[in-house]
């Protein structure tokens, strides 16, 4: 059985050797490692999409990574929506706190292995939304994912998700609570920059199928956007 929480950590804001200490210190240590070892940090962002999005995780988001990143962003957006804040107030996200322990967003207690696997499926589905992952790109993705040492079962799972049509009905059905719906949309939005009609259309369709309020979607969009920075070449 795939350890989906571990896999999500490997795929997004990855396991970085020799990094420990506080959340802040891990983030400080992670930045130079990520720059010099791009294939060993966060494969779904850097491998599935490469530099296509033109944006990457900011330091505040990199300090969490994995399931904690998705949960932290979702919790922040949900909390701000419920408190009545305007989405445009979120101009930048220099620091991202983890979701509180015991909350419905707590990645340790509130998110099952099955739902973590659903989040990975949702991220891959979002990556495929514009229809531009062809056979050659799939082969390239799998070659680079092997560098992550995911294991045969996990690689086979990702290959299957890349090759098969997206089952949107199953993704939506797996999100049973409003918090899970927020996390599902957050994970999807985190994976892509909706700069094509197909990508924007996919996210709009997903939001509609999840029946999330427009105001809440606006908060998720703003929060995820604040967690990313423009990539600088060279």
Steps between C-alpha positions, in 0.01 A plus 500: 500500500630843404580732791323796338603754765865411455463502123341844508792622708739361241305656216437844646749680719706187520717314747826692505802318648662651807226748575358507851427739783218749509259563214671834441847343498387223263377765260825694520700182436267381224533798269865455392456122477196538277690736271796265454301172500181572305412133443517414869251759622132500418448294187141592425586866477842470337466172310138471390482860383862609485524876448175506305316688773763773521461493877637296788436468872609792712717440805205523740322217320814294452543484876204261526480292185299188426164443662572768761530756219164411346332494842666824612395690188149358514462586867627854450260562210206346687571695819532831316181432304306426816636810672378722219839622379530611140714272279696794361643564847731199448777669305783274610556192712843529663411244766247216488390350829392135509136415554424481874524162669161343549333714235318358197809598297753326727704282256592255775154423637236630258635380165494128427742315276220450246424870483868588472507268199198687362690827532784357292249386238351849498840659446579270210155565352563875518838456333328320212224757468641681197561173313868573440654201679566273201675162488846654481433729793360208701821307440702804603296542817543137600874513436537801725270358766732200526762739636264558792528129592124469545496121469345276237146503638485879523649544153249255356217692668617832355545346156145366511361838604689671219384253237134462596221758453417708804207364702362830626197330653724287722714798604198705599332210680813441709474848654222449754545801725534868418856494631588211270344686208718800583810280511413332171461832322809641672715207388372534144558875488844461656606275213421735214487862398168528310641700210311307231127469442521125554668537840269779615203303373612190690535690827164670450339163429664350809384789719147460369493127552631545855228761560745737667380861541653750259634702791682199641648420158624860480676454834664174391614662176648798685667286765662262252611792281660662805693178568672515162768726356611574147776271384816685403715340232874493525 
